Amino acid sequence: MLAFEEQVVADLVEDPNGGLVVLSSGLPLASLAATLLLYLHQTPGDAAGGGCLLVLSAPDPLKARIRRRLQEKLQVHDVPPDLPAQQRASLYASGAALFLSPRALAADLLTSRLLPSRVRALLLLSAHRSTDTSSDAFIARLLRQRNLLPVYAFSDCPHAMVAGFSKAERTMKSLYVRRLHLWPRFHVLAAADLERAPPDVVDVRVPMTPPMRGIQAAVLATMDACLKELRRTNKVDVEDLTVDKGLFKSFDEIVRRQLDPIWHTLGKKTKQLVADLRTLRKLLDYLVRYDAVTYLKYLDTLRVSEGVRSVWILADSSHKIFEHAKRRVYQAARTDGVKVSIDNKGTPTKKRKVAHNTTKKGKETENEDSTVGSYNTQKVNTDVGIVLEEVLEEAPKWKVLWELLQEIAEEQMKSDAGNVHDEDKSDESGIVLVTCKDERTCLQLQECILKGPCQVMQEEWEKYLIGKAELHGLNKKNKRKSEQPKGVGVLDGEVQMGPSESAGPVSISKLETNALLAAASELRNISNEGDVSGGSNSSCSKKGAARGKAKGKPKKTTAKRQASNRKNKSKGGNDNSQATDLDSEGQSGKTDEQAEIDASKASTYDASVSASTSNDTFNHSSALGNLANGKPLPPVQFHALDSDQHVLDVWKPSVIIVYHPDITFVREIEVYKAENSSRKLKVYFLFYEDSTEVQKFESSIRRENEAFESLIRQKSLMMIPVDQDGRCIGPTVANEPEPLLCQNSITRKAGGKKAPEKEMQVIVDMREFMSSLPNVLHQKGIRIVPVTLEVGDYVLSPLICVERKSIADLFQSFASGRLYNQVETMARYYKIPVLLIEFSQDKSFSFQSANEIGDDVSPTNIISKLSLLVLHFPRLRIIWSRSLHATAEIFMSLKTNQDEPDEKKATRVGVPSEDGIVEDDVRSENYNTSAIEFLRRLPGVTDSNYRAIMDGCNSLAELALLPVERLAELMGGQKAARTLREFLDAKCPTML
């Protein structure tokens, strides 16, 4: 444990109320939490039996780190929310340290299953998510009402603590703490510990290829154009709209936070601009993360999914993104060697093609001239033929990584030879740890080491061609169904548009599409012939049958593929190396399926599993070295940063190659080296020179420093009101002063003594504790009774039952039909069924803008669905609430002059007994619901007269015997009575 960590814990335990600690990202939060738990467990407490230690808001990776730090010193039990109540009570009584979910803990505190006096301390490990309406603040209030216990809150996201107005101060008030402890990386004690024995750092700047630089410049220009368009709306703070801030995910949150209150008033263009900025940020991120073929696949997906409605595709520089991305993968050329340049600079409403004949001026033709150009193109294609020259540009970092691994292997061999008898070298593992952003990159780099970059790119290219061919076959089936298709799939070369629609600025030429399909068909034929013949010679002898439309193109691609295969075969000179190559191919077949995972998926890369697989993979490092230039490689482990696993203490690497730099992982390396100062550690950082990768890394450091500077200023000016017990004054009803009218009311009665007010209570379903409304109700002074309800979410009185729906839940409930059943059940058992539609406080208080509401009923419109629901259930009441606090005020007004609900009756509603009979049925109408539904479907029976019919007769059998005159009295007219009588007297047709 480092010295500054001991100082953090010492500062925390000084104040009996606890405190809030804000750390730099990557500093040892797990170590601090483990040390604090161990200190509290060993220190005698005032609670009976020592009391239990509660840990909230801990993600699973952080739990694993805390357990690893504690080891056998202290056992921390994990309490899942579905654990039975008796087992939870026994764990509370044991006085152990517990990982808990806020929902179960809040219910146990309200039902007195856990007494606050039995709690020693409360630890919150995600304080930046705490607000006055969060579950953490609810639990802190329940614990601090009758017992003064410490609350220790931690946060390693300083930029989140400065989001909004006085975020840190409001968080401290909601958690009942008074002291704020700031520990940035530049703190004197932290810097002294981390810089005492720093690792050897090598900064490797890898130059980007010209197409990559072109794509980056085009994306940045397009992003700047979108930001300028967004500034013109005058709806967003201009200071936040910079390209530098647009590189982070938090930029989307900043923009949406400002636009959410007026989101319903914005036009489609402004809403699309916000989505386009998110897409452009992904394009910049994927450019430095993935290979050229995968990047082209993603762009083809965007062309189809966003080509019609996106604003960024219409920008002047957007065509360069697609053009450079294609040039990284392939180049179109004629069979006589002349390059074919496909220019995509057409306007969005025009489609341009290149005339490939050498006559005329050779310029692009458009509109009327496009017909002549297409005719000449077909003629040239027939005479000469178009082929695709495979470029398959490798990522520049691949070569640098390979060279670094060879350099590390040579250094390790020299050091081993020079220090044979050195005992200090015995504790070094020699493992090289390569850290990437996601698991997909880890798998691809592993394949590059096993097979070589050329073969990996060739396999990606073949999968791209096969996918294009399969998609083209699906399009042919769709064309047979409709003469004019509305669109195509994700990876097709050209977007088919209608005659009145634009072709888009990035439509690929038909010549390129035909050449790609020809290459795909040739590849498929070769694979089929290889499967039939079972040998490479037979497949090569039959390759001439695959020429067809592609003319000379198959010769070039086949020659290149055979050349790459010959290179791979020539690398294995002996039987052992061939066996290793076959083994690696078998493993690659497994990873190819995993590589199809979406690039944006956050994967969990288990340390133990990856360690075992990596050890199995790299046991043959010498054989792999023979396969690649005859040079051995060191043992290599790959780690995905998205998995959030702390692997440095597990693998104890000697060399770390940071493939994708991340500020959090950099701090983890510093802490690991400071804790293991005797170990030698060398760190290589791979940056693309003059790229957004460097800009994003530097901006993250600068943003964190600015956040801490803001927190330091806030701490110097912070004023937190404290009462005599040391607890912060919360916004509760008990703390509010009495109104003047109540103080002066009727002093003649009992000497002005005020009658004790009856405590309000609300019965809440256990599933509702996932929301913040029970917290706000408790904050208003209402007693919460948590039970499991079969009908409704909140029971306000014996007559009023409320079903609460957020906006997202309302749409899902209508789509699944669940809301109809819920309202039907409430209407059956309660006199006043209520549907509460609750909006978010920071969003617009409307479903849609006024111009989007149609004049007619639509089955897809939410307003039409609500109208039909009210027509079907006339007694249903709908309440519209702007926020959680407004809902609490509405509940208090609804409970006026109402009896308090009975907990036992509410739990029995809708629950049948063993005999199938519902006990204590509190339905307002004791009628046969099936008979009522049948009655309402009879001819002549309407919503206005079916209740009179029910009052006039006791059963359907009695209704069938009533005369027409009596029916006319009940139904309000002779016409409706005759219609019903004719229906009842009609003879049923016989079936012979």
N, C-alpha and C positions, 0 to 999 in steps of 0.2 A: 504494500500500500504506500502510495506516495505521500509526501509531507503535506501538500496542499489539500489532499483528500481528507487527511486527519483534521486540518484546520476547518474545512467545510462542515464536518460532523460536529466539531467542537462549537462552532458558531451556532449551529442549529439547536443543540441541546441546552444552550445557555438560557433561552427563553422558554418558559413552561408552556407558552401558547403555540410553540412551533415557529414555522417560517416558510417562506417561499424562496427556493434556490433556482436561479436561471443560469444554466451552463452553456458553454459553447458546444456546438454540434460535434459529436465524436468524443467528448470527454467522458470519463468512466462513470456513467449514471448507475450501471448495475453494481459496480464496486461500492459506490456511496450508499445505495439502498441496502446492500448486504451488510455493510459495516454498521449502519444505523440500526438495522434489525438486530444484529448481534449485540450491540451495546444496550438497546432497550430490553432485550431478553435477559441479559446478565445483571442489569441494574434492578434492584428491588423496587416494586411499585406500590401505590396506594390501593389499587384495586384488589379485591379478594382473589386470592390464588394467583396474583400477578397480572391477571387480565390477558386478553388475546390481542394480537397485533394484526390489524387489518390493512391489506395492500390492495388498492383499487387501480383500475385503468392500466394494467400491465399487459402488454402484448406477449404472445407466446415466446418469441425469441428473447425478450428481456427477462421473462421468467426463467428460461433455461440458463441465462448468464448469472442471474442471482443465485440459483441453486448451485451452479458450478463454483461460484465464489464461496458460498457457505460450506459446501461439501458436507462433512459429517458434523459440523459444529452446531447447526440448527436446521431442523427439517421444516420446510414450508409446505403446507398442504394446499392443494388446488381444490376449490369448492365450485363445481359447475352449477349453473342455475337450475338444472333439472334434478339435482340431488334431493332426496326426500327430506322433509322438514325435521324429522327426528334425528337423522344423521347430522344435519347442519347444527342442531341444538347441542348434540354431543361434542361436536368439534368446537363450538363456542365455549362450552364448559371446560374443555381441556386446557384452555389458555395458550394455544399454539399460535404460530404465525400463519395467516391464511391469505391466499389469493382469492378475491371475491369479485363477483359481478355486481354492479350497483343495483340492478333490479331486485335480485333476491335479498340483498342486504337491507334495502329500504323496506321491503315487506316484513322482514324479520324484526326490524326495529319498531315498526308501527304496531305489530301484533305482540310486542314485548317478548318475542321468542329470544331476543338478544337484548339484554339490559345495557344501557350506556355505561353503568358502573362496572360492567364486566369487560370493558374495552380499555386497553392500556394506551394505544396511540393509533392514529390513522395516517397512512402513507398514500399519497397520490403521485403517480409517476407520469402523468400527462396533464400538468396544470394549465398548459396553454389552451386546452379544450374546455376549461371550466368557466362557466358564466353563472349569473344569478339564477338561471332557470335550468341548469344542468343537474344531472343526477349526483355528481360529486358534491355540489353545494347543498343539495337536499339532504344527503347523508351527514354532511358536516353540521347542518343545522339540527338534525335529529339528535346527534351525539352531544352537541354543545348546549342543548336546552337546559338540561339538569345536571350536567357533569362537565367540569372544566378539564378537558383532556387535550393534549397537543395534536396539532395537525401539521404534518410535514409534507410539503408539496414540492415537486421537482419538475423542471421543464428543460429540455435541450433544444428548443426551437425559439431562439431569441427574436427572430423576425416575426414570429406569430404573436409574441407578447407586446408588440408595438402596433399591431393592426387594429385600427379603430381608435376611438377616443378614450384615453386613460385605461387601456386594456389591463395593464399590470395592477393599477389601483383597484379597479372593479373586481379583478380576480381575487385579490387579497381580502376585500370586504366580503365576497361571497364565501370564502373559505375560512373566515374568522381568524386570520393571521395578521400580525402587525409588522413583521420584519421582512425586508427584502434583501436577499444575498445575491450579489452579481459576481459571477466567476467567468469572465471572458478568457480567451486564449492569451491576451496580452496582460493579464493580471500578473503582478510581480512574482508571487509565489508559484503560480502555475507555469509561467515562462521559465523560472529558474529550474524547476524540476524537469521540464520537458527538454530544456536545452543543455542540461548538464552532460549528457552523453548522446548526442544526436546521431542518427544513422547516416551512412554515406549516401548522398543523394546525387543522382545523375539525371539531368534534364535533357531528354532526347527530343529534338524538334524535327519532325518528319515533314518534308515539303509535300504539299498537296499537288495532285496532277492538274494540268490545265482544265480539263472538264470539271473537276471537282471545284476548282476556284470559280469557274464560270457559273456553276449551279449555285454556289454560295452567294455570289454577288447578285445573281438574279433573284434568289429567294429574299435576300435582304432588301433589295430594291422593291420587290413586290410587297413585302411587309411594311416598308416605309410608305408606300402608296396607300395601303389599307389604313394605316394609322392616320394619314392626312385626311382620308375620307371620313374616318371616325371623328376627327377633330372638328370637321365642318358641322357635325350634328349639334354641337354646343351642349351636349348632354353629359360629357365626361370631363373630369379634371384633366387639364392639358399636361400638368406636370408629371403625371403618371404614365403618359403615353409616349414612351421612348422605346427604341429598338433594344436597348440594353436591358430594360425590364421585361420586354417581351420574350426573352429567352427562358424565363422561368414559368413554372406552372402557376405560381401565385399571381401572375399577371392576369390570368383568366378570372381569378377570384376578385381581384381589385376592380376589374371592369364590370363584372356581373354585380358586385356589391353596389356599385354606383347606379347601374341601370335597372336593377330588379324592381325598385319602387315605381318606375315609370315604364316597365317592360311592355305593358299592354298598349302604351301610346307610341311605341317605336314602329317604324316601318320595317318591311321585310329586308331592305338593303342593310339597315343598321344591325339587325339581328344576324344577318348572314356575315357581316364584317367581323363580328365577335367570334363566330365559328371559324371563319377563314384564318384569323390570327392563330387560333389553336392548331389548325392544319399546317400552317407555314412553320410554326415552331417544331412540329413533328418532322417536317421535311428537313430542317436544319439538323435536328438530332439524329435522324436516320442516315443522313449523308455521311457522317463520320463514324457511324456504328455498324452499318451493314454493307454487304458487297454490292457490286454494280448491278447484278441481275436482280437481286431482291429489291433494290431501290427502284429499278424499272418496273417490276411487278406492282409495287405500291403506287407508282405514278399512273400506271394503266388502270388501277382500281379507282384512283381519284378522278381520272378522265371520265369514267362512266358514271360514278356515283355523284360527283359534284360538278360535272361539266356543264349542266344546264343552268343551275341556280347560283353557282359560286361567283363571287365578285373578283377574287384574286386571279382566276383563269383569264379574265378579260383584261388584266393589266398588260402594259406594253412589254414588260420583261418576263412574263410568265412563259412565253413560247421557248425562251432560251433554256428553261429548266428541263423541258421535255427533249429538246434537241441535244443538249449535252449529255443527258442521261442515256439516250440511244447511242450516241457516239462512244460511250464507255463500254457498250456491249457488242455492237455490230456496226458495220459500215456497208451501205448499199453500193454496188458497183456492177458494171456490165461485164460480160464474159471476155470482152476484148481488153479489159484492164482500165477502162475509163471510169473515174469515180462519179457517182450520182449523188448530188447534193439535194436533199429534200429540205426545202425552206418552209418554215411554218409561220412566216410573218404575216399571214393573211389576216384580214379583219374578221371579227367574230361572225359577220353575216355573209362571208364569202369563203368559197373553198377553192384552193389553188392546187394546180398540178404542174409538174415539170415536163415540158416537151423535150424528149430525149433525142430528137433528130438534130443533126448538125447544120441544117439549113436554117433560113430565116435569121433572127437575131438571138435565138436561144434564151429569150426572156420568159418570165412566167406569164401565163395567160389566165384570165379570170372572166367570169360571167359568160359571154357568148363564145369567147375564144377557148374556154375550157372544153367545149365539145371537140374542137379540132385537136386540142392537146391530147385528149384521151384517145382520139383515133390514131394519132401519130404514136402515142405510147404503146398502144396495142401492136402496131406494126413493128416497132423497134423490138418489143418483147418477143415477137414471133421470129424476127430475124436474128437478133443478137442474144437476148436472154439477160435476165437480171439475177445476180447472185448476191449473197450476203457474206462479207468477209468478217469472220469472228474476231472481234477485238478482245473481249473478255478481260477488261482491265482489272488487275488485282489491286486489292487495297494496299496502299503504300506501307501501312503498319505491319502487314504480314511479313514482308521481307525483313524489316527492321527487327521484328520479334525473333525471326529465325536466326538472324545474325547475332542477336543478343544471347540467345540460348547457346549458340556455338561458342561465343566468347566466354560465357559463364562456365561452360564445360571445360574449356582450356584453362581458365584461371583455377578451377577446382582441382584439375589434374596437377597443375604446377604446385599449388599449395599443399596437396597431399604428398607429392614427391619431396617437397622441401621440409615438411613437418611430419615426418613419419613417426618420430618418437615424441612429438609434442602432445602432452596430455590435455592442453587447453582446447585442442580441436575435437576432443571426443564428444563434447556436448552439442556440436553443430550437426544439424540434420542434413545439410546440403540440399534441401528441398527448395525449388523455385516456385513461388506462388504467383500466378498470373490472375489478376482481378479484372473482370469485365462488368459491364452494366447489367447484362441479363444472361440467362442460361443459354439462349440460342447462340450468342457470340462465343460462349465457352465451348459449346459443341462444335461450332465451325472451326475455331482455332485448333481444337484437338484433331479434327480431320485434316487440317492443313499440315500439322506436324506428322500425322500418320501417312498421308497420301501425297502431300505436296499441293501447293496452291493451284497449279494448272489443272490437276484432276478435279479438285473441288469446284473450281469455276466451270469446268466442262460439265460436271454433273448438274450444277445449278442451271446451266444453259439448256441442257437436255430436258430437265423438268419443266423449264419455261416453254420450250417448244411443244412438248407433249401436252401441257395444259392448254396451250393455244389451239392445238389440233382438236382436242376434245371439246373445247368451247365452240369451235367452228362447226363441229358435227351437231351440237345442240342447236346452233343457229339455223342450220339447214332444216332440222325438224320443225322449228318454229316458222320458217318461211313457207313450209308446205301448208301450215294452218292458216296463215294470213299473208296476203300478197305484200302488204306494206308493214314490215315489223316496226315496233315502236322503239326498240333498243337492242343492245347486245350485251354479252356477258362482260366479265371484269377484265379479262386479258385479251380480248379481241383487238385487232389492230385498228379498225376503223369504226367509228360510231355512226350507225345508220340513222339518218334524220329524215323527217318528213319533208315534203316540198316547201312547206311554209316555215320550217324551222331552220335555224342556222347550223352549219356544220361544225362550228367551233374553231377556235384558233389553233388547236393542237391535233387535228385529225391526221392520221398517218396515211401515206399514199397507198393506193391499192396494190401498186407494184411491190412495195415492201411486205404487205400482208400476204400476197401470193408467194413471195420468196420464203417468208417464214413458214407458211403452211407446207410448201414443198420440202423445206428442210425437216419439218416435223414428220411428214409422211415418209421421207427417206430414212429418218432415224427409226421410225416405227417398223418399217420393213426390215431394216437390218436387225433389230432386236427380235422380230418374229422369226426371221431366217436363222438367227443364232440359236433360238430356242428349239427349232426343228432339227437343225443339223447337229447341234451340240458342240460345235467346234468353231474356232475363229477363221480357219482357212475357208470352210464352206460359206460362211457369211460374207467373207471378202470376195469370193468368186461369184456370188449372186448379187453383188451390189449394183451391177449395171441395170438390173431390172427396175431400179428405183429412180430412174432419171425422169422420164415423163415430162411434166410441165416445167420443172425447175431448170431444164436444159443443163447448162454447165455448172450449176450451183452444187449439186451433190458431189462432184469431183473434189471441190475445194474442201467442203466440210468433212467428207470421208477421209481425204488425205490427212487433214489436220488431226482427226480423231485417231487414225491409225498411227500417226506419228507420236501422238501422246501416249498411246498404248505401248508402242515400241519402247519409248523412253521408260515407262513404268516397268516393263518387263526386263529391260537391260539393267535396271538398278539392282535387281535381286540376282546375284551371281551364284549362290549356292542353294541347297535345298532348304536350309534353315530360314534364309531370308525370304524364300518363296512361301514357306509355310506362314511366316509372320505376315507377309503381304495378304495371303488369303484370310488370315485371322482378322486383319485390319479391315478387309473388305466386308467380312461378316459383321463387324461392329459398326461399320459405316451404314450398312443396310438398316440397322436398328436406329441409328441417329438420324437418318434421312427422314424417317417418319416423325421423329420428335422435332426436326427442324422446320416442319410445316406449322408449328405453333405460331400464333400471331405475334408479330414483333413487339407489340405493346403489352404483352401479357407479363405480369409480375410473377416470376417463378420462384418456387421454394427449392433451393439447391441444398439438400441435406448434407451436412458436413461428413457424417459417418459414411453415408452411401457414396458420396463423391470421392471420399478418401479411398474406399475400397476399390471402386471402379478405376480410379486414376492409378492406384498402385498396380492393378491388374494390367492396365493399359501400358504403363511405362516401365514394367519390369523388363521389357525387351528394349531398353534404351540403346543398348549396343547394336542390336539388330536394326533398329530404326536408324541409327547413325550410319550403318553400312548402306542402308537404302538411300540415304541422302548424303551424297558426297563423301561417304566413308568416315564421317566424323560423329563421335558419340554425343549424346545429349544428356543433360542432368535430369534427375527425377523432377517432374513438373506436376503441379496441382493447379486446377482451375477453380475459381470462386466467383459466383455471381453476386454482385452487390445488392440486387433486388431481393435476394433471399433473406437479407438482414440477419445472417448468421455470423457470429464472431468466431473465426477459425484460426486466428493468429496464435492463441494459447493452445490450440489443439495440434496444429501442424508444426509450429515453431520453425518457420522458414528461415533460411539464410539469405535468400535474395527474393525481393518482391518486385514484380513488374506490374506497374499500374497502367493497364491498357486503356482504361477509361478513367481519367482523373475525377476524384470525388472528394470534396472537402471533409466530409464525415470520416471517410476511410483514412484520409491523411492524418487526422487527429488520432484515430485508433492506432495507426502505426507509431506515432510519437509516444503514445501512452505505453504501448507494448515494449518499445525500446527503452523507455525510462524505467519500466518495471524489471526489465532484463538487461541491465546496463552492461553486464559482462559478455553478452552475446554480440557477435559481429553481424551486422545487418546492412545490406546494400539495397537501395531502392532506386528503380528506374521509372521515370515518368515519361510516358509517350504522349506527346502533344502534336497535333497537326499545326504547323506553323501558319501564323496569320489566319487562324480559323475562329469560328464562333465557339469552338471547344475551349480555347484559351480564354476568350472573352467571358464565357460563362463561368469558368473556374475563378477567374480574378474578380468577377462581379459578385460571386457568392461570398468571397472573403470580404469584399468591400461592403456588401449589404449587411453581413453579420456585425462588422465593426460599427457601422452606422446605427444598427439596432441597439447595440450595447451603449453607445454614446447617448442615444435617446433615453434609454432606461436609467442611465446615470443622472441625466438632467431631471427626469421624473422623480427619482428617489430623493433628490435634494429639495424638491418642491412638494412632496407628497404630504397630504394631511388626512389621516385616518381617524375618525372619531372613535373613542373607546369609553366604555362605561366603567363602573367601579370594579367589576369583576375581571376586567381585562378583555372582555369580548367585544367584538365590533358590533355596532348597532345595525341590525338588518332592517330592511323595509317591511316590517310585519305590522299587523293590525294592533298587536299589544303595545307597540311602541308609539303609535300615533296618538296625539293628544285628543281628548274628548272635545267634540264640538261645543260651542258656547250655548247652543239651544238645550243640549242635554244637561249642562251644568246648572242652568237656571230653571229647569222644568219642575213645576208644581212642588214648590218647597213646603206647602202646607201638609202634604201627605207624608207621614212618618218622618217629619223633620227634614225633608229633602233627601232622605235615603233612597238611593237608586236600587231598584229591584235587580237581582242578579240575572244576567242574560243567559238564555239557554244556549248551550254550545251546539253549533251547527255541525252536522256530520254528513258525509257523502260516502256511499258504498261504491268502491272502485274495483273493477276487474283486475286481476293480477297481471294480465297481459298489457294493461295500459301503463304499467310502470316503465315501459320502454320509451314513453313520451314524457314531456316535461310538465304536462298539465297537473298531475298530482302534486308536484313540487310547488307550483304556483298556488294551488288551492290551499295547501298547508301553509304557505307563506301568508295567505289572507286570513289565517286563523280558523280554518275549517278543519274539523277532525276527519281524518282519512281512515276508512275501514277497508283493508284489502281482503278480498275474497275471490273465489272463482265463480263467475257468473255465466249462466247458460244463455241468458237473454240480456242484451244491451251491454254497454260499457260502464255507465254511471247510473246509479239509482239515487235520485234527489229526494223523492218522497214515495209513499205507497202508490201514488198515481202517476208519477213522472219518471220515465226511463229515457235515457239519452244514448244514442249511438253516435260516437265521434268519428269523423272522417277528415283526414287531411286531404289536400288536393290530389296528390298522387294516389292515395288509397281510394279516393272516390272514383277516379277513372278506372282503376283496376277492379273495384267492386261492381261497377256497372258492366264491365266487359265480361266478368265471370258469372254474373247473376247472383252473387252472394248478397248484395245489398237488398234485393227483393225479398229473399228469405229472412233476412234480419229484420226488415221493417214489418213483414207479415207476422213474425213471432212477437215483436213488440206490440203491435196492434191487437194481438189476440189476448195478451196477458195484462196490458196496462191501459189505463184510461187515456193518458196523454203520451203517445209515443213522439219522440223528438229526434230529428236528424240534425246533428251539429256539424256544419261545414266550417272548418277552421283553416284560416289562411296564415301564412307566415308573416311575421311583423315587418320584416325587411323586404317583402315582395309586394307586388301590386295586389290591390284588393278587388280583383276581378278575374273571371275565367278567361275572357277574351275582350278585345276592343269592340266598340259599338258598331263599327262598320263590318265586323265579321259575323254579326248575328243576322241570320236569314229570316225571311218572312214566313216560311213554311216549316212544318215539322220535318226534321231529318233524323233518320235512325242513328247517325253518327255524331250528332250534335249533343253536347252535354246538357244544354238548356232544354232541348226537346226530351231527353231522357228524364230529367227532373220533373218536367211538366207531366209526363205520362205516369211517373211514380206517384205524384200528388193526386192525379185523377183516379188512380187505382186505389189509393188509400186516403180517403178524404179526411180522416182524423189525424193524419201525420202533420206535424209541425216542423218547419225547417228554420233553423237559426243560423245566421251568417255571423261569423266572428272574425274580426280583423287580426287578433293576436291571442296569445295565451292569457294575458292579463284581462283582456276584454271578455274572454270566456269565463274567467273566474267571477267577474262582476255580473255577468248574465246568470250564472248559477246562483249567486247570492240573491239576486232579485227574483228568480223563479222559486226559491225556497221560502220566500216571504208568505206568511199565513198558511204554510204547509206543514203537515206533521213530519216528524223525522222518520226515515225509512227503518224498517226492521231487518236486521241482518239475517236472521233465520229464515224469514219469509222470502227474502230476495234470493237466497241461495237455493231455495226449493222451487223457485219458478222455472218451469220448463223441464224439471227433472222428474221422470216417472218413478214410481215406487216399484217394488218387486213384482206387484201384480199388474204393472203397466198403467196404473192410474196416477194422475198428477194430483198430489195432495195439496190442500190449501190453495185451490185454484183461485187466483185473484183476477180472472178475466172479467172485463167489463160486460161482455156479452156471452152468456152461456148458451150458445147456439151451435148447431151442427154446421161446421164450416163447409163441409162437402155439399150438404143440401143447399146452403146459401149460394155457393158457386154454381150449382146446377140451376137454381131458381133464376139467377141473374142472366143465364144464357137462354132462357125460354123466350119465344117470340112475344113481343108486346111488353116485356118487363124491362124497365129502364132504371137508371140510377136514382131517378126521382120518385119511383113508386114501389121499389122492391121492399123498402122498410114498412110501408103501409100494408103490403101483402103479408109480411111476416107477422105484423101485429094482429091481422085479421084472421089468420089460420095458424094452427099449431104444427102442421106437417104438410108434406107434399101430397099425401093421400087425401087429406081434407081439402086441399086446394083443387084437386081434380074433381071433386064432387060439388063444388060451388056453382050456382047458376050464373048466367051471364049478367043479370042485374046486380048481383052481389059483387061480381068481378069488376063491373063498371064503377061501382062505388069505391072499391079499393084501388083500382088502377087509374081512376081519374078520367075515364072516357069510354064510350061504347066501342070505338074502333080498336083500341088495344085489347078490350075484353073479348070481342069477337075473334080477333087474331089468335089469342091464347086458347079460346074454347075450340076453334077449328083445329088448332094443332093438337089439343088433347083428345078430340073425338076422331081424328083421322085414323083410317085403318092402315095397319102395317102390311106391306106387300108380302105375299107368301113366296117362299122359295121352293120351287118344284124340283 
